[in-house]
Structures are given as C-alpha cells and as structure tokens.
Amino acid sequence: MREDALRLTWVAELNFGRGTRDQFEFSLPLGYSIEKVVSENLRGWTVKPDAASQLVEATLLKPATGSEKITLVLDVQLGKQA
C-alpha cells in the first residue's frame, strides 16, 4: 500500500437520450495522473493540459447510441494536488 498517493477509479455511466456520440471529454484538476481509460468501445484517449485543468478526450471505436460506460483510473500524489 502506498501512503504517498491515492488511486481513484471513476466509472462514468453516460446517458444521452436518443443521440449518438463518438467522443467524450472529461475535465480533471491538474496534479492527477491518468493511468488508464477503459471501455469496451474505446479506440483511444489523449490528455490536453492547460493552465487550470487537463482535458481527457476519449474516442470510441463506433458511435454509441443512448449510453456509454467509460472508466478512468487516476493517481494523485498526496500534498501535490492543484
């Protein structure tokens, strides 16, 4: 067990009615490391930091209709959060 960091698992169950989506964006505070992004329908993901946050873009293999589940696994060093 590491006492100098926290590992967080964020399960996003996204519902968007009758529409379709092929990409999702998540805004995270600076200081969090994104270890992995998981979904059965995930093509890939990127992180774009800016001055106040970091934007995680998750791109799907095929457009999702109505809902999608995406899991983000994050680490944060204790005492170093933004």
VENZIWO-V200123 format. One record per pair of residues at least 4 apart in sequence whose ideal C-beta (glycine too) atoms are under 6 Angstrom apart, sorted by the first residue. I is the first residue (numbers start at 1). J is the second residue. If there is no record, write none. Layout:
i->{I	I}
j->{J	J}
This chain:
i->{4	5	5	6	7	8	9	10	11	12	13	14	15	16	20	20	21	22	22	23	24	25	25	26	27	27	28	28	29	29	30	31	31	31	31	32	32	33	34	34	34	35	35	36	37	37	37	38	39	41	41	43	43	43	44	45	46	47	47	48	49	58	60	64	76}
j->{78	75	77	76	75	74	73	72	71	70	69	68	67	21	63	65	64	60	63	59	58	55	57	56	53	55	32	54	53	82	82	76	80	81	82	74	76	75	47	56	74	73	75	73	45	58	72	71	70	60	61	59	60	61	59	58	57	54	56	55	54	70	64	68	81}
